[in-house]
Each structure stands twice: as C-alpha cells, then as structure tokens.
Amino acid sequence: MKTIQLSCSHALFKYLIAQKTIIDGKKVPLFPGAFGIYGHGNVACIGQAMEEFQSDLPGYRGHHEQNMALTGIGYARAMRRKQIFIATSSVGPGATNMVTAAAVALSNRLPLLLIPGDTFSSRFPDPVLQQVENFYSPTETQNDAFKSVSRYFDRITRPEQILSSLPQAVQVMLDPADCGPATISMSQDVQGEVYDYPEVFFEEKIHTIRKIYPDPDQIKIAADQIKSSKQPIIISGGGVLYAEAEKELSTFAKKHNIPVTSTVMGIGCMTHDDPYYISAIGCLGEGSSNSLSKDTDLALAVGTKLADFTTGSWTNFQNPDFNLVSINTTRFDTTKHRATPVVSDAKVGLMKLSEALGDWKAPAKWFERAVDEKEKWDSYVQKESGPTNQEIPSYAHAVGAIYRNADPSDIVVTAAGGLVGEVVQIWKPKQLNTFETEWGFSCMGYEISGALGIKMAKPDQDVVVFVGDGSYLLHNSDIYSSVLYDQKLIIIICDNGGHMVINRLQLAKGGKEYICNLRSARAKNLQFVDFEAHAKSMGANGETVKTTSELEAAYKRAKASDKTYVIVMETHGYEWLDGTAFWESPTLMNADTENKKAALKEHLDGKGSQRKGV
C-alpha cells in the first residue's frame, strides 16, 4: 500500500477536503469552510495546514468562538444538513467558549465539526498555559466538557488515530438518526507529528444521506390508529425540512383532509396560503392551532422531538381519547409520551403511511372548524401587528411593519427572548423555507451569528434578523464579520430596555421587577446604548427610527443597501400578543402575597390539565 508522510494537521484537512456531497445534482465539498480563532493551541500546526489548504477549504476569521460555531450551525440548518462547517479554537477558554454552541447543535440535531486544541499528549510540559488540571484524573482536560454536548467525541493522542476517528465523525454527522456535532480534540504535540498515511485515506469520497425506511408493521399499526380518529391534526417539525418532505406533507394533508400545525422549528414547511396549513402550535403558537389541539383525538407528529413549548407542557391535548403517532428517524423521539412509533425518514414515512391509509379522509366538519379557527386568529394577529400611531410601538408592530414590506424570498431569523413568539405568529411564510429560527436550545446571541451562516448558505436571498437589545449586547461581533466577508444582513434591533420577556415571566410568577428591566437593575449610572453608532463603528450602515411608518421606509433603504444595514427602534416592554398555551415553569409554593397566590393558582390549574403518564 502506498503511503504519504504528512503531519497529523495536514492529514486532517487533506481528508476533510476529499469528502464530497451532491446538492442539486452537483458535486460540492461536504465541508465548505472553516472558522478559526487561533492561539497557541492551534495556530502553529492546524493553522498552518489551514493556510496551505485554503484554496480547497476556505478559512474565515471569527471574533468569538461561540459565535463562529453558531454561524456554522446556521449554515448547516439552511443547507438542510447536507454540508458541514468547521470551527477550530485554541486550547483553554477558546475551546470552552464553543461548548454552548455544541449544545445548540446537539439540541437542534444539526451537524458541526469542532476542532479545539488540547493539552500535550506527552504531558511533559504540564500544566501548560490554559490547562485546567483534574487532580485525580490526569487524562481529563477542559475539553471533556464537550462530551455531554457532542454526538461524537474523540481526543487524538497519536497521529494515526485520525484514520479511524474521522470517518466515524463524518458518518455520525450525516446520519439522520444520530445527527449532531462531532468534536475532534487535538493534542498540541500530536498536531505537528508526522505519520505515513495510506494514500487511499485521501481518495475522494462522495457521501449521501441515507433514507430510513419504515417497518411495514409499524406503518400498518399507525394507519389503523389514524383511521379510527375523527379529529386528527398533524404536527410538523424540523425533520420535515431536513427530509425535504414539504411536498409530501402538503399532499398527505390534502389527500386525507387533515389540518397541519407546526413546531417553531418546522415553520416554513408549508406556505401560509396552503389551505391545509393552520399555524404554529404550543406556547409560542397561535390560538387557532392550540384550540384544535385541545380537542384533537390524534396527533401525527412528524420530525419533532415534542418539546414542552410544542405540547404546552403536555396540557394542549385534553381529549380523553387522545392518541399520538410519531414519525421520526430517531427511535428515541418516536417512543416518547406513549406514542405509536414509526421510525422513518419524514418523506418516506408520509408516503408509506398515505398508501396504507388509502382513500381514508378525516371528517369534513373537523377541517372546516380548522379553517374557521385560522381565519379568526389571523384577523386578531393582523389587527395587533398592523400600522399604529402608538407612541412606543410593540414588538408585534415592528415585526408586522417589516413583514408587510418583505419579499416572499426574504428569510427571517430570530432566537430566544420575546421576539420569537411575535415573529412566529406574524411572519407567515410566503415562500417555503424562509423561516430559520433557533428554538431547540433557545440560545441568546444566535440571531446575528446564525443569520450570517444562513446568508452564506443562501447568498441570493435577503436575510432579516430580529434581535432584542439583550441578545444584541450578548453577541454582536458578527456584524463586523458580515461586513468583512461581504455577507449583507438586515438587522432590526427592538430596544425595549432589558430582558423584558423574562421580566414578563418574573411578574407573571408573582414577583417584582428586578434586574431584568434595565430601569430596575440597580444601575448607579443608568444609560442606554446608541446601537446605531455601535453598528456603524463595525462598518455597517444604520439608522434609528421611532414609528412603524419610519421603520417601513428604513427597511426599503436597507433592501437597497450594498452591505449590512442595522435599524434600531425603541419598542414597548410590556405589550405582547396573546399566549394561548400553558407552560410549566418554577413557581413558589409558599405564596405569601396576592400576586404570588394568583400565580400559584394558575400554575396548579395548568398542572391539573397535563396529560397523565407521559
């Protein structure tokens, strides 16, 4: 067998470059790029290899390790898990900064390759700079923190170990059932060590994402259960998008006369004008879907992990005859909550299940009610998000103003905080795959970084970011990245003076305003940030507006801009669209004020409505 002598770092990137995938009939790199922040743990060897291979695997400069990994997550989501970004960091805090991003990728079932530097495998210089020592386990370093938030983890302590480790990492990231982040922790000394690698290791390999076909018995059992239902709904999750099953979902709903709801991560799988799409369901969802869910006798969950914000902490399903059928590539997700499982790719599962159902249709009366519920709630949302002369507009007013002026192809991005709930209800997709919110981990700071990755994946579409002042202050440096790499974003900063959605929860639980609201944060020198000036200092265009009419005009200027454009508007901190689902959150049991007593009663009433035995 022919061999080639390479450093471990060079072999690492030579292998990654050889991995290809097929998108729209064209062969493209599986790894389209790598973000890096260099330090003593990765600059001399991994960094040098990246520089030498940059024509085949372009590198991008990051400004915070968490941010650059979040950008990779946004890219992977927009590309429907067909391409994978890389993020590399030095040893120490650079590495641990990426742990949060790994958790985001794991929670959202998205691929991401993390290559943090590590300590010396020889241990001779220990303790090295930025090493966290475990007194009783010398093999452990700070990088062991990745183990709980990685789908695959390996520490490379010999150069030949990548021969077995890298193929495993790639397969995990491409597996629809196991998909998540892979962490390859690179010992500093090993990065520079040489080895005679087999040349076949670097041969081009074209990867495809396997389709998981359902067991016929599971399909039959699920079909029989659906046929016995009178008031079924579909809950579409992100798995519908990853399986590219949008057409099959719409066809299934129409053929069997079943109204479709979606999770936050599943929005964009159907357009608002599809007659069978009702709205989002759950705590961030709309009254239309939540009203249906209270009475449904069967929910067909497709590609969702059924998190508490989807199920209303399991209070949304109050019909005593309620049943659940779950289609998912992951066995773990299909068997949750006494579900009838169908372990399958969403596209194939819907097709096979439709075949088994034959000509069966849900009763027309049920679908007619769904349409009526949709029309009623749409009217409410349009009214609350319409033009206003209100002195300080609400989040809903801000989102509505942009939505009315957005092109069908404009992609909206938000994450965490109060904006998600308003965007979910107002931004009804005019075109498939134009809604890219991160809600699996609800990570503050994802908004701008994730949007950068989405823009890199979809350069021909405008990417619109809604971010609150709290998330903006947490992570904003990718405004600078977007300017440096000519990846234009349109960023709407809704400044309501603090973490006001948590302030809302604070008050709802019977407490008093404390810290969340900037005005009650015990600040000795209270002042507010000039976000326009800050964004301009990073090279973006920007302006500050006061009214929704000014916001609409500013958005048109932003659309015409040749680079990232930031629009700032003060928004109301106490006005929100109505919530129509219960969410279980900690509540003081020793209520000693009238407000706390009211909160406790609401909490106990909600607990009393939860589905038992889930």
N, C-alpha and C positions, 0 to 999 in steps of 0.2 A: 504493500500500500504506500502510495506516495505521500510524503508529508511536507509541511511548510513550517518553518520556525518563525514564530511570532510571539510578541508579548501577549499576556493574557488580555490586556486592554484592547490591543489591535484585533485579536481574535474575536473578542466580544462584539465589536462593531462590524467586523467583516461578516460575521454570522448574521447579525441583525439586518444588514443591508441585503443579504441574499434571500431574505424572506419576502415573498410577494403575495398579492391577493388580486382578485378580479372584481372590478367595480364597473358597472355599465358596459361589460364586455371588454374592458381594457385591463391589461396587467399593470398594476401600480405597486409601489412599496407598501408592505404591511406596516412599516414604521416610517412615517413621512417626515418626522423631525424629532429633535430633542431639545428640551430646555435645560439650561445648566446655570448654576451659580457655583463658581469654583472657589476652592480653598485648599488647604494643604492636604486634605484627604482625597482629592480627585483631580487637581489641576495638572500635576506633573505627568501622569500616565493616562488616565481616562481622558483628560482634557486634551492632551497632545494627540491621542488617537482620534478624537472627535475632529480636531482641526485638520488632520490629514485626510479624513474621510468626508469632509464637509460637502463636497460636490455630489456625493451619493446620499448623504444623510445630513441635511442642513441643521445647523445648531442655532438656537435663539437664546439671547441673554435674558435671564429672569431678574426680578427685583426683590422677590421674596419666594422662598422655596415652596411654601404652601400655595401661593398664587400660581406659580408656573405649573404645578401639578394640577390645580383646579382648571387651568386652561386646557391641559391635556384631557381632562375629564369632559369638558365642554365639547372638545373636538370629537372625542370618541362617541359621545351621545349624538351629535349632529350627523356623524357618519354611520350611525346605527351599528356600532361595534365592529365595523369592517376594517378600520385602521386604528392603530395604537400609537399614542405618543409616549415619549420617554422623558423622564425628568431625573437629572443627576445632581447630587449635592456632595458637599464635603462631609467629613466626619463631624459628629457633635451636634450643635444646635441646628446646623443646616439640615442634617438628617431628620432630627426630631420635628423640625418645622413641617416636614412632609407627612407626618403621621396623621394629622387631621384630614389631609387630602386623601390619604389612603382609606380612611374611614368613609369619606364621601363616596369614593369609587366602590367600596365594598357594599355599602348600604344600597347604592343605586345599581348594583350588578353591572359595573362598567369596567372595561379593560384599561389598564395603565401600567406601564413598566417603570418602576422606581429603582434607581441605581445609586444608593447612598454609599459614600466612603465609610470604611470601618477602621478599627484599630489594626495593629500588626498581628498577623497570624503567628509570628515567632514569639510574640510577647516580650521580646528582649528589651525594647525601649520603654516598656510600660512603667508607669502610666503616661501615655502620650498626651499631648495637648488636646483638650476637649474630650478626654475619655472619662466616662462615668464608671467607676470601679464597683463591682459587686464583691464584697469582702469574702463571700462564701461560695462564689461560683465564677471562677476566673474566665470561663468561656462566654459569659454573658456581657454584652455591651448595651449601650443605649438603643442600638438598632434592633434588639429583641422586642422593643416596643411595637415594631411593625408586625409581629407575629399575630397579634389579635385582630389586626385590621387588614391582613393580606390574605388572598386566596391561596397564594403560593409564596413561600419564603425559603431562601437558601443563603447561607453565608459561604462565600468562596474563600477557602483557605489553601487551596492548591490550584495551579493554573489549569490542570486537566479536568477539574470538576465541572467546568462550563460545558464540556462535551455532553454530559447527561442532564445538567440543570437547565440550560437554555431551551432545549426542545420541550421539556416539561412545562416550563413557564409559558411558552408560546401556546401550547395546547390548552392550558388552563384558561388563558385569556380569551381564546377563541371558542371555548366550549360554552354553548348557550345555557347549559345547566349549572356550570361551575364558574361562569364568567365573573371576574373581579380583578383587583390589582395583583401584580406579581412584584415581589421585592427581591432583588439580587444584591445582597450586601457584599461589597468588595473590600477585602482586607487590603490595606495600603501597600504592603510589600508585595503581595501577590499580583497586584495590578501591573507591576513592571517586570515580573518574572517571565522567562521565555519557556516555550514548550514546542515540541514537534507535533503539530496538529495534523490529523489526516486531511488531505485536500478535499475529500468528499464531504467533510463537515461544512464546507463553504459553498457547496453546489447550490444553485438556485432552487428554491422550493416554493411552489405555488399552493397557497392554503385556501381552503373553502370552509365555510361554517356549516357544520353538519345539521341536517334536519332530523329532529327526533319525531319518529312516527308513533302514534298511539297504539296501545294494545286493543285489539278488537273487542275483547270482553269489557274493558273499561268504557269504550265508546257505546256499547250496547246498554250497559247499566245507566250511563249518563243520559242517553237518549230516552230510555224508558222513564226516567225520573222527570225529564223535561216535558214529555208527553202528558204526564199526569198533572202538570201545573196549569193554572188558569190566569195567573197574573205574573208572568216572568219578566225579569229585566236582565240586561247584560251589563256587566261592569268591565270596561276595557281599560287595561293598564299599559304601562310602558312596553311590556312584552309584545303587544300588537305592533308597535312601531319597529321594534328590533327584528321581528319576524317579517316585516314589510307585508303585513296582513290587512292593510287598510281596505283594500277592495273586497277581500273575503269577508271582513266584518260587516261591511255595508250590504253585501249580497245576502249574507246569512240573516241579518236583521230584517231585510225586506221580504225574503222568502218565507220566513217564519213569523213575521209580524211582531217582532219583539223590540221594545224601545231600548235604546242604548244610553247608558251613562258612562262616565269616565272618571278615573282617578286623576289627580293633579298631573302625574307623570304620563298619563295616557291621552291628555288633551292634544288635539292635532291629528288624531287617528281618523276623524271624520270632520267634515266642514259643518258650519252652523246651518247651512241651507239643506243639508241632508235631512229629509223628513223623519228619519228614524233616530237621529241624534237629539237627545233631550238636553243634557247639561252635565256638568261635573257633580259628583256625589260626595257626601260626607261633610266634615267640619268646615272645609273651605268651599264646599259645593253650594248648589243653589236649591231654593225651596222646591223647585219642580222635581228634581231627582230625589231629594230627600222625602218628599211627600209620597212618591211612588214606592220608595224603599220601605217605608213604614208598613205598607200593605202587601208588598210582593210576597208570593208564596215560593218563589225560587229565583235565585240569582246565579247567573252563569258568569263566573269571574274568569277573565281571560288575560293572562300575563300580568298579574298583580300579586304582590305579597300580602295584600289586605291589611295594611297598617291601620292604626287607630283613627287617623284622620279620614280614612276611606269609610270605615264602618261606624263612625260616630261612637268609638269605643264600645262597639257592639250593642248600641241602643237603636240603630237605624232599622233593624229587622225585627218587627214586633208581631208579625203574623205567627200565631202558634203553630201553623203548618209549614213554616219556612224551611226550605232546603237549600243547600249550596252545592253547586257543581263547579269545579275548578280545573281549568286548562292551564298548565304551566310546564315549562321544560324542567323545572326543578321539583323533584319529589318532595322536598321539604315544604315548599309552598303549596303544593296541591293537597296535602293531607292536613292542613290547618283547619281548625274550627269545625270538625266533623264533616268536612267536605267529601263529596263523591269525587275521587281523583281521576283526572285524565292527564297522564304525563306525556306531554306532546308539545311540539312547536305550535305556536298560535295559528299560523296559516294552515298547516296540515290538519291540526285538530278541528278547526272550524269546518273545513271541507269534509272531513270524515264524519263529523257529528251531523252535519247537514244531510249527508247521504243517508245516515241511519234514521234521521227524522222524517225523511221522505217529504210528503206534501203537508205534513202537520203544520198548523198555524196556531198562534195564540189568539184568543178571542178578540174580535174587532173592538168591543166595548173598552177593553183594557188599553189598547193602543190609542183610542180616541181620548181617553182620560189623560194619557201621557201628553198628547199634543195640546190639550187644553191647559194642563199644568205648565207646559213650556211657554205657551203664549202669555199666560198670566205673569209668570216670573220675569220673562223678557221685558214686559211692559214696565214692571217695577224697576228693573235694573236700568233700562233706558232713561226712565224719569230721574233716577238718582244720580246718573252719570252724565246727564245732558248739560247743555250750556247753563251758566249761572252768573248772577251778579253778586253772589255772596262775597263778602269782603275777603275772607280767607277760604279758598276752595278746599274741598276734601280730597283724599286720595282718589275716590271714585270720579270726581270731576276731572282730575288730572289725567287719569287713565282714559276716561271717555273722550277727552279732547284729542288725545293722540290717536286713539283707535278710529275716530271719525275721519281722520286725515291720513291714515296709514294705507299704503298699497297692500293688495292682497298677499303679496310675496314677502312683506316685512315680517321678520322674525322677532317675537317678543321674548325677553329673558328677565327673570327675576328669581329671587330665592329668599327664604326666611322672612321673618317680620310680617307686618300688616299688609304690605303691598301684594303679597301672593294672593291673599283672599280676594282683594279687589280686582286684580288682574284676571284671576280665574273666572270670576263672574262676568266681567265686562268684555274681555278680549276674546270674542267668539271667532275661531279661525275661519277666515275667508278662503283659505287655501290649506291643503294638507301640509303637515309637518312645519308649521310656523309658530309653534309654541314650545319653548325649550326651558322650562323651569326646573330647578333642582329642589326637590322636596323630600327625597329619600332620607337625607340627613339634615335637611333644613339648615344649611351652613351659611351663616352670615359671612359676607365677604366673597361669596361665589359670584355674585352678579356680574361684576366687570371682568373678572378673570375668566369666568366661564364663557361670557359673551365673546371675549377675544378668541377663544378656541373655536366657538361656533362660527365666527366671521372667517377665520382661517379655513374652516371646512366649507363654508358657503360664501365665497367672495363676491358672488354676483347679486346677493340679497342684502338689503339693509337690515342691520341687527339693532334693535331698540331695547335699551336697558332701563328698567325701572329700579331705582335704588333709594332707600331712605338715608337720612343723614347719619344714622347709627352705623349701618353697614358700610357706607362710604368712608367714614372715619376709620373703620377697622382695616379695610384693604382698598386702596385706590391707585396703587403704583402702576397698574396695567393700563391706565390712561396713557402714561408715558410709553409703555410698550406698544400700544396701538398706534401711537404717532411714529415711533421709531421704525416699526415694521409696516407702515402704511396699511393698517387694517382699521378702516374707519368704523367707529361705533357712534350711535346716537344715544346719549345718556341723559335720562331725566332724573334729576335729584329732587325728591319730595322731602323738603325740610320741615318736619313737624316738631322739632325741638327736643329730640331724645329718642329713647327706645319706647315709643308711645304705645305700641301694641302690647308690650309687656306691662306697661303702665295700666293699660286697659284690663289686663288679667289681674294685676295687683288690686285694682279697685273692685273687680268682679268677685274676688275672693274675700271681700270684706275688709281689705287692708286700706292703708292710706298711701298717698303718693310719696315715694321715697327713692331717690337716686335715678330711677328710670327716666323720669321727666327732668330735663336739664334744670328747669326752674326750681326743682326740689332736690337738687343734687348736692346741697351744702357747699356750693362753689363760693369762694370768697371774692372772686372777680368774674362774675358771670358775663360771658360774651359769646357771640355766635360767629361761626366760621363764614368767611367770604368764599363760598365754594366756587364761584365763577373765577375769582382771581387765582384760587388754588389750581383749578383745572388748566387755566391759561398758562400758569407757570410751568406746567408739564408739556406745553406745546399744543394743547387743544384749543379749538375755538369755543366760545361760550357766551352766554348771556343770562341775565336774571329777569324773570317776568313776575307779574303779580296776578294777572287774571287768566281765565281759561282762553279768552279770545287772543290775548297776547301769546299764550302757550301754543295755540294752533298756528299762529303766524311764525313763531320761532321754529316750530317743527318743520315748516316748509323751507326755512332758511337752512336748517340742519340737513334736510334731504339734499339740498343743493351744494352743501359744503364738500370740499375735497379732502377733509380729514375729520377726525373725531370731534364731535360737537356736543357740548355739555349745556343743558338747560336747567336752571335752578328755579324752583318755585316754593314759596312758603305754603305749607298745607296744614289743614286743621288736625289737631292732635286727638280730638275726641269724637269725630264723626266717622262711622263705618257702615258699610252695607250690612243688612241683617244676616245673622247666622241662624241656621235652621237645624243644626245637629248638636247633640251633646258631645262634649269632650271631657274625659276624665283627667283631672289634674289635681295635685295635692290640695287638700282643704283642711283647715284647722278644725279638730273635733271638739275642742273646748271653747266654743263660741261664747264670747262674753260681751259682745256689742250687738246692736240691732243689725248692722251691716254684715257682721260675721254670721249671725244666725240665719239671715236670708241666704247667704252664700252656702251655708251648710245644708239648708233645706233643699236648695237647688241641686246640690251635689248628691244628696241622698235620693232625691227623686230620680235623678239620672241613673244612679246605681241601680235603683229598683227596676229600671226599664231594660237593663242589659240582658242580652241573650245568655241563658244559663248553660253551663257546661262547655264553654268554648275552649 
